[in-house]
Amino acid sequence: MATDAAFPEPVAARGAALDVLVSGASVAGPVTAYWLHRAGHHVTVVEQSPPRRRPGGHAVDLFTPAMDVIERMGVLEAVQDRGTGIERMTVRREHTRRDVTIDMTRLMSALSDRHVEILRDDLGAILYDATRADVEYVFGDRISGLTDDGVATFEHAPARRFDLVIGADGLHSGVRGLAFGAETEYSRWLGGYIAVASIPRDRHLAGHMTTLLGVNRMVGLYSARHMTDARAFFLFRPGAELAYDHRDVPRQKQLLREAFGDLDGEVPRLLDEVDRAPAFYFDAITQLAMDHWTRGRVALVGDAGYCPGPAVGGSTSLAVVGAYTLAGELAEAGSDPAIAYPAYEAAMRDYVQRSRGFATTMARRLVPGTRAGAWMLIAGTSLLTHLPTALGRRLVALGSGDLGLHESIEVRDYPALAP
Ligand SMILES: Cc1cc2nc3c(=O)[nH]c(=O)nc-3n(C[C@H](O)[C@H](O)[C@H](O)COP(=O)(O)OP(=O)(O)OC[C@H]3O[C@@H](n4cnc5c(N)ncnc54)[C@H](O)[C@@H]3O)c2cc1C
């Protein structure tokens, strides 16, 4: 696809219903589809994976602004009911024997008015159910090419023409690759790696997270109340970028052993389970640093456009708010992307930029580089849970490095999206 930012001619008459193709059916894709349908457009969502049948993925966070969007979509109860219900976290520092227990309910109420933690795939399933009757979903396929005038070719389905194409296909977006070029031009490594594996739940209690915090590394285990398995997760900062192929799972598991293999307690068992785990995720914690998320007929939304870093930047809330904002600006502009796309970028810019700063700081703070830093992280977190909520919030506001960011975003009302 050519790289013109401008539209040579209007894509449709003012206020017309558009044919919109969305790539990705996780979080940003279905939220975009929901609101575009509400505005009267015909939406097709193409997703590379088959439809999901059981809960998978990792836990993600929805903060107040994203929950406001979720409520406006009529799925508030479903999302709250499906929350992970993790109420307690025990943290131990490497080379110590003492567990510190953190009351997660109190911690989150010091940070947010209506936070919900939910498995990404549970959230995706709820959003899919909320849109499946009105939106055409195509699973097991991908866009293979895009032309300037909106013709999309697919790996399996026949080619079709669309007025707009939305890339909601995550950090390694295919649409971004087609419209904006190679990912390496826009991404920067935040110094860490993350791995998550599905392992048997055994004795591990639902609603409980256990973590071991070392210098430049953290390993943990959790399970949600409705899960029959558990998630083992690993965060580490190796000091320099690692050499591996993203398809080479045995090598990735070997890198985990190199980073965590000297730890005792539960860790050797977790590493053995990871070796056997059928569902395993490993990736660098990278941040996208693009200045624009639209080009020609294409707009990027969620992680595809502005991932501040997986697991460190509150990117799920950013994705939900971004998807709603894109559809809202398009509705306000009478379906004219030449007006709506710049307005969407302007509306999201401050939130995106602050999320980048937040994620860069969190990537360092979550996995401290010194033993004193690890001690301070645990002591500070524990302190927050022992203070009255109002005082805790004041402390967060004072010393946070923008910890209140995800609460402070205003979700605009778009009259054109009203039911
Ligand atoms: C290990 C891990 C831990 C995380 N922890 C947190 C957390 O604690 N809190 C938080 O808020 N966020 C967390 N995140 C980030 C969160 O998962 C994302 O921000 C959120 O899922 C973004 O939603 P999205 O829809 O933009 O992208 P994604 O959820 O990544 O979805 C992209 C979708 O597009 C599909 N897709 C990809 N390529 C193509 C293609 N070429 N064609 C068609 N379909 C395609 C994928 O299959 C997927 O369904 C974490 C991420 C990871 C990886």
Ligand as a Chemical Component Dictionary entry (heavy atoms), coordinates in Angstrom:
data_LIG
# 
_chem_comp.id                   LIG 
_chem_comp.type                 NON-POLYMER 
_chem_comp.pdbx_formal_charge   0 
_chem_comp.three_letter_code    LIG 
# 
loop_
_chem_comp_atom.comp_id 
_chem_comp_atom.atom_id 
_chem_comp_atom.alt_atom_id 
_chem_comp_atom.type_symbol 
_chem_comp_atom.charge 
_chem_comp_atom.model_Cartn_x 
_chem_comp_atom.model_Cartn_y 
_chem_comp_atom.model_Cartn_z 
_chem_comp_atom.pdbx_ordinal 
LIG C1  C1  C 0 2.469  -11.742 28.756 1  
LIG C2  C2  C 0 1.626  -10.505 28.701 2  
LIG C3  C3  C 0 1.161  -9.956  29.876 3  
LIG C4  C4  C 0 0.370  -8.823  29.824 4  
LIG N1  N1  N 0 -0.095 -8.293  30.990 5  
LIG C5  C5  C 0 -0.898 -7.213  30.940 6  
LIG C6  C6  C 0 -1.403 -6.647  32.141 7  
LIG O1  O1  O 0 -1.097 -7.111  33.235 8  
LIG N2  N2  N 0 -2.233 -5.588  32.039 9  
LIG C7  C7  C 0 -2.611 -5.047  30.824 10 
LIG O2  O2  O 0 -3.404 -4.119  30.762 11 
LIG N3  N3  N 0 -2.117 -5.540  29.678 12 
LIG C8  C8  C 0 -1.270 -6.601  29.706 13 
LIG N4  N4  N 0 -0.764 -7.107  28.547 14 
LIG C9  C9  C 0 -1.077 -6.431  27.293 15 
LIG C10 C10 C 0 -2.447 -6.796  26.717 16 
LIG O3  O3  O 0 -2.515 -8.183  26.447 17 
LIG C11 C11 C 0 -2.663 -6.013  25.433 18 
LIG O4  O4  O 0 -2.433 -4.639  25.652 19 
LIG C12 C12 C 0 -4.083 -6.148  24.930 20 
LIG O5  O5  O 0 -4.400 -7.500  24.738 21 
LIG C13 C13 C 0 -4.183 -5.352  23.628 22 
LIG O6  O6  O 0 -5.266 -5.758  22.885 23 
LIG P1  P1  P 0 -5.209 -5.710  21.292 24 
LIG O7  O7  O 0 -6.552 -6.176  20.856 25 
LIG O8  O8  O 0 -4.712 -4.389  20.844 26 
LIG O9  O9  O 0 -4.072 -6.742  20.868 27 
LIG P2  P2  P 0 -3.965 -8.295  21.155 28 
LIG O10 O10 O 0 -4.678 -8.666  22.397 29 
LIG O11 O11 O 0 -2.531 -8.641  21.035 30 
LIG O12 O12 O 0 -4.769 -8.974  19.957 31 
LIG C14 C14 C 0 -4.347 -9.004  18.649 32 
LIG C15 C15 C 0 -5.228 -9.993  17.907 33 
LIG O13 O13 O 0 -4.886 -9.964  16.526 34 
LIG C16 C16 C 0 -4.668 -11.272 16.057 35 
LIG N5  N5  N 0 -3.701 -11.149 14.963 36 
LIG C17 C17 C 0 -2.380 -10.913 15.044 37 
LIG N6  N6  N 0 -1.841 -10.804 13.823 38 
LIG C18 C18 C 0 -2.860 -10.979 12.950 39 
LIG C19 C19 C 0 -2.949 -10.965 11.534 40 
LIG N7  N7  N 0 -1.873 -10.753 10.774 41 
LIG N8  N8  N 0 -4.158 -11.183 10.957 42 
LIG C20 C20 C 0 -5.274 -11.408 11.717 43 
LIG N9  N9  N 0 -5.242 -11.442 13.066 44 
LIG C21 C21 C 0 -4.057 -11.209 13.671 45 
LIG C22 C22 C 0 -4.166 -12.042 17.261 46 
LIG O14 O14 O 0 -4.384 -13.438 17.097 47 
LIG C23 C23 C 0 -5.011 -11.437 18.360 48 
LIG O15 O15 O 0 -6.258 -12.079 18.469 49 
LIG C24 C24 C 0 0.052  -8.214  28.574 50 
LIG C25 C25 C 0 0.535  -8.775  27.391 51 
LIG C26 C26 C 0 1.315  -9.910  27.458 52 
LIG C27 C27 C 0 1.816  -10.485 26.160 53 
# 
loop_
_chem_comp_bond.comp_id 
_chem_comp_bond.atom_id_1 
_chem_comp_bond.atom_id_2 
_chem_comp_bond.value_order 
_chem_comp_bond.pdbx_ordinal 
LIG C1  C2  SING 1  
LIG C2  C3  SING 2  
LIG C2  C26 DOUB 3  
LIG C3  C4  DOUB 4  
LIG C4  N1  SING 5  
LIG C4  C24 SING 6  
LIG N1  C5  DOUB 7  
LIG C5  C6  SING 8  
LIG C5  C8  SING 9  
LIG C6  O1  DOUB 10 
LIG C6  N2  SING 11 
LIG N2  C7  SING 12 
LIG C7  O2  DOUB 13 
LIG C7  N3  SING 14 
LIG N3  C8  DOUB 15 
LIG C8  N4  SING 16 
LIG N4  C9  SING 17 
LIG N4  C24 SING 18 
LIG C9  C10 SING 19 
LIG C10 O3  SING 20 
LIG C10 C11 SING 21 
LIG C11 O4  SING 22 
LIG C11 C12 SING 23 
LIG C12 O5  SING 24 
LIG C12 C13 SING 25 
LIG C13 O6  SING 26 
LIG O6  P1  SING 27 
LIG P1  O7  DOUB 28 
LIG P1  O8  SING 29 
LIG P1  O9  SING 30 
LIG O9  P2  SING 31 
LIG P2  O10 DOUB 32 
LIG P2  O11 SING 33 
LIG P2  O12 SING 34 
LIG O12 C14 SING 35 
LIG C14 C15 SING 36 
LIG C15 O13 SING 37 
LIG C15 C23 SING 38 
LIG O13 C16 SING 39 
LIG C16 N5  SING 40 
LIG C16 C22 SING 41 
LIG N5  C17 SING 42 
LIG N5  C21 SING 43 
LIG C17 N6  DOUB 44 
LIG N6  C18 SING 45 
LIG C18 C19 SING 46 
LIG C18 C21 DOUB 47 
LIG C19 N7  SING 48 
LIG C19 N8  DOUB 49 
LIG N8  C20 SING 50 
LIG C20 N9  DOUB 51 
LIG N9  C21 SING 52 
LIG C22 O14 SING 53 
LIG C22 C23 SING 54 
LIG C23 O15 SING 55 
LIG C24 C25 DOUB 56 
LIG C25 C26 SING 57 
LIG C26 C27 SING 58 
# 
